[in-house]
């Protein structure tokens, strides 16, 4: 199957499959503050990711490109990003790197959003020269390098050799003039992986946890003989956040990196919980794909405005005027996420504020 046909098939399956909802963020409970001592107007949710200043922590995450169907979707996504003032990442540009005639299916995002923050995107098989080409193609402010080993393994025509990925990422970090963000596509980031990425010098890590669009299931739909045992593979978004925040605060990370939470995030409570756990921003794809596929720009804008309004209300009720203040709010970790943390040696008291222990930042 050609890369273009595969891109079209991925769009159709992502639209029909929805999200699993198993992100684990329901296990994160806020400790209510009955005396917050601030006004709603005091709240700001501005943030920085990899040195990029964002007016909102919400990022429209990578979805598609490289097919004619993607042009229509990416045009709508670019319009949504411009109207709402959100950063946006395009889908993997490898198709256009190999066939420049497809570059317009990605550049349409920049055309519709000329002054916004736009992130380029390639897989970990990319070379530094490919990375520079992807950045230049869309005049990108940053570059995402996506990790999708399990998806490739299940994909009938997928990659089978992943050697040297860390060295290539490090070379790309050194070669490009924009911040590099490494992201998983839905199987999560462990503490060990986060530490290795930090050694590569990446500016940010997008945990891409289990709970959103399930690329194992999507690729199994494309197989004659599915590997259904792999459909639940991965680390949940909540557990991935705990793992990555723990790596950042361990003193062994070799340098500061920012964190993006992705994987099934749909509501303002999902956003607030992710940010409180230590994320600098959140990536969302599934909800925006639905709006873009229907070219419903107004609906998407209303959805984003509601997310912002509700996030402000949550922060106000917790007495948090900023995302830094939100990350100092005590949390109680319960359920499967608590047990995961305990087994992995991550002290949940850091988040509950017990015994004067400070949360990792």
Secondary structure as UniProt FT lines:
FT   HELIX           3..17
FT   HELIX           25..27
FT   STRAND          28..30
FT   HELIX           40..42
FT   STRAND          47..49
FT   TURN            50..51
FT   STRAND          52..54
FT   STRAND          58..60
FT   HELIX           68..84
FT   STRAND          87..89
FT   HELIX           94..98
FT   HELIX           100..102
FT   HELIX           104..112
FT   TURN            114..115
FT   STRAND          118..123
FT   TURN            124..125
FT   HELIX           128..137
FT   TURN            138..139
FT   STRAND          142..147
FT   HELIX           149..154
FT   TURN            156..157
FT   TURN            163..164
FT   HELIX           165..175
FT   STRAND          179..184
FT   HELIX           191..199
FT   TURN            200..201
FT   STRAND          204..206
FT   HELIX           215..221
FT   HELIX           228..230
FT   TURN            231..232
FT   HELIX           237..248
FT   STRAND          258..262
FT   HELIX           268..277
FT   STRAND          281..284
FT   HELIX           286..293
FT   TURN            294..295
FT   HELIX           297..318
FT   HELIX           323..326
FT   TURN            327..328
FT   STRAND          331..333
FT   HELIX           335..343
FT   TURN            344..345
FT   HELIX           349..352
FT   HELIX           354..356
//
